[in-house]
Amino acid sequence: MPPRILKIPAEPAALLPDRFNAWFAARGWSPRTHQLALLEKAREDASALLIAPTGAGKTLAGFLPTLVELSSVPAVPAVPARSVVSTGSGVQRSGGLHTLYISPLKALAVDIARNLERPIAEMGLPIKVETRTGDTPTSRRQRQRRYPPDVLLTTPEQLALLLSSDDAPFLFSSLKRIVLDELHALVTSKRGDLLSLGLARLWRLAPQMRAIGLSATVAEPESLARFLVPQPKDKAESADIVIAGGAAPPLVEMLDTRERLPWAGHSARHALPEIYQLIKQNKTTLVFVNTRSQAEMLFQNLWSMNDDNLAIALHHGSLDVAQRRKVEDAMSAGRLRGVVCTSSLDLGVDWGDVDLVVNIGAPKGSSRLMQRIGRANHRLDEASRAVLVPANRFEVLECRVAIDAIAENAQDTPPLRTGALDVLAQHVLGCACGEPFLADELYNEVRTAAPYADLTRQDFDDVVDFVASGGYALKTYERFARIKQDKQGRWRVANPKVRQSYRMNVGTIVEDDMLKVRLVRSRGGGQGKAGGSTGLIARGGRLLGEIEEAFIEGLSPGDTFVFSGEVVRYETLVEDQVYVSRAHDKDPKVPSYMGGKFPLSTYLAERVRRLLDDSRAWNGLPEQVRDWLSLQKDVSRVPAVRELLVESFPRADKHYIVFYPFEGRLAHQTLGMLLTRRLERARARPLGFVANEYAVAIWALGDMSFMIRNGKLDLNALFDPDMLGDDLEAWLAESALMKRTFRNCAIISGLIARRHTGEEKSRRQVLFSTDLVYDVLRKHQADHVLLRAARADAATGLLDLRRLSDMLTRIQGRITHRELDRVSPLAVPVMLEIGRESVYGEAADELLAEAADELVKEAMG
């Protein structure tokens, strides 16, 4: 049954009680049409998805049905809020948990609680609101289970924990509504799979429950609406869709820098003075970057030029929670002029008087960019303002097409996922932790979740067998038997330790090994590098946040690096604690985090290819970029939309071949690996390859120009789609990538526990355990559930196989080769990637600038 897409007017007086109409009127507001539409859907006892832009009052719309329903309890004098998780009027209701709110971010849950308290207190509503996140004290979590509030705001991981308790039927039996905020951000990951399974369980425990989904504009709202209702057998069902209108279009421009625009690089250091002036000219500015290392470096650079002493702060996911909350509170109070941030502030949080968003680097996707732009002017009737700052010439193209996509309101959100089997294994174990289950009943329940609607019985039974025994190849190992069957055929946990391990390891986010960073005073000892102290230090110290272990392993005592907005000196490492002291080094390193790197969306990649193919559209580009493309046209060729341009040229004592698929870094990494294998067989003697978002470059000892010219290297055969068959399997068999992917699946499924009572497994222990299991399964059970899960993850994530397959089909018969005597202008950016990965921070930029000057001179003849 297709969903009903509603744009309906409603009469406020008919839907809102008098005290609500009075509250709106006292603020000079009127209820918006989409807010009233959700009230109407609640009266019809229907689930609904609200699609609305930022500033449209989505959150109030989602909670309005709950506030109205709970307002029928006699009013009592309001009690002033004591904290962001206060109890509103302070009245304890006896009706049990009424509404559950799920947020993708802890910060968003806390912020929503703060905002929700205001109307509750001002209208004197007898409603108790609490949050439950990883930061919530254990005592409060236990109290929430015994005496649930009316409204509980939490995360997908905490919901999974609550459902795994034996009192889950008591806690959720009264549940009337679940509100899923920023739903588009949840459903594209394994967190969405976990949440969907939680919904399936809630529909069984509380069949009266209805769902409200809140989302920014998405490409396919119908598929998102399926997430909100139980899926019947053999057909699709969707919630109703309410679309808000009337939003002012955003004002987005690209910085046309007066400085020389780099040919490569990601730091945007050339535009620092202009970025600082933007912060200075506006009341409050959010400066978004794509990685935490970029955030640290940009913050340091801005602070070093902050002669006006502007209040500029830093926010990213590796900072200590206390520091993040401090920044968030200061932002809400309007005390900051600027915040340098990552995707940690992408979603939903209402930052008050932000009047400008600056996005450093290419946005990678129009929907993601719209989300960031929406942080400015958080009001529906006022246009959000944003400035895009491309870090290099290719990023100018991406910024240009992203601005055009936003003007057309074109979206590039990915379609709904197919549920992952490792997440299902975690859920099966969680169900057994709560109460024994029958396989038939749980299978039928799981299939009501949209991502698992097409789950086969064979896959489900394989997952249950895996949780019960580890699978055929691991049956002899007792520690992998986590559930067992009783005489009634019900599955229950094998022992209490299994239950405890599940609760300590629940979740789908497998982070790189992180170490806590503490700021201390150095004392005693001699001087290390940069004047560093190598003596003993006082233990304790203020917690700054967490940093990836791999970065610390490359440091020596006395080395300096940027962290938490400061330059610090590495003193020592004790267990999982990194002790640092303040330093004043002018050339610190910048931590290189693995997280936070976004791939270029397929949609924007297509638009970039169209832009390149239309030389008339180049008139809308900065002069520097027009000159660059014109030079490329003179020296070689600018690729057409469906064409693959291949360039070959000598340089120094090596031979280079560069391909321009414009399909994003993930697909290009896979392509580079596969092409290298094929070039080896062709005896081109390849030495290595690099890839960026736009191109792949391979260097070799063999003269590939000569081989192509004389028919010894057939480019059409080189790019035959069959490379995704045996070549791919052979490469995966020997690749460390598959082991890493398998490791994550093993952790998510619960086969390998990261955390135990009183300890956490070291990285080496986890590596040893998972690598051993991986080798056993490959040898003895190649179709094991976890191997299938790892292959699916690799195909959709790290390898981007579907996109690569589409590209190979697109270019068949459309490969154009240009034999050159030197590097081309278009090849300069990818050539500069060679050797870049091993250099950190500002040193990388300086070396890149030197190499760029040399390459640019060559390209220009």
BELURVEN-V706774 format. One line per field, one symbol per residue. phi: phi as a letter, one per 30 degrees, with the letter a starting at -180 (. if undefined). burial: 1 if it has 24 or more other ideal C-beta (glycine too) atoms within 12 Angstrom, else 0. A space follows every 50 residues. Layout:
phi = ???
burial = ???
This chain:
phi = .dddccbcdbceddccdeddddddddcicbededddddddddddhbdacc cbddicieddddceeddddddddedbedcedcadcdcididcdcdidcbc ccbdbdddddddedddddddddciddbcbbcbbdddeeddddddddbddd bccabeddddddddddceeddcdcdcbbccdheddddcbdddedddddde dddddbdddbcbccbdebdbdddddddcbddddiacbbddcccdbidddd cbbcdcdddddddajbdhddceeddddddddcdbbcccbcbddddddddd ddddcdddhddcbbbadcdddddddddddddddiccdabdbcddcdcidd cicdcacccdiddiaddddeddeddchdbddcddcbbccddadddedddd dddddddchdcbdddedceddddddddeddddddaebcedddddddddde dcdcddddddddddddddbjjedcedcddddcbbccddidcbddaddddd deddbdkbccddeccdcccbcdbiicccehiddcddbddijddclbbded dddcccejdcacahibcbcdcabbhccccbbdbbddbddbecdddiccdd deddeddddddddcddddddceeedddddddddddbacddecccdbcbad ahcbccbbcbdhbjddddddedddddddddddidhdclabbbdcabbbcb dddddddddcidbcdddecdedddcdeddddddccdedddddeddddddi dccdcbeiabddedddeddddddedddedcadceedddddddddddcdch ddddddddddceibcccbcccadceddeedddddidddcchdeddddddd ddedddedddi
burial = 00110101010100111001001100000011111111111100011111 11111111111111111111101000000010011111111010111111 11111111111111111111111111111111111100001001100111 11111111111111100100110111111111111111111111111111 11111100111111111111111111111110000011111111101001 01111010001111111111110111111101111111111111111111 11100100011111111111101110111111000111111111111111 11111111111111111111111111111100111111111111111111 11111100011111111111111111111111111010100111111111 11101000111111111111101100000111100000001111000110 11111111111111111111010000010101110010001011111110 11001011111111111111111000111111101001111110111111 11111111111110000100110111011011001111100011111111 10011111111111111111111111111101010101111111111111 01111011000010100110001100110011001011111111111111 11110000001010011011001101110010011111111111111111 11111011011000111111011111111111110100011101100110 11001101100
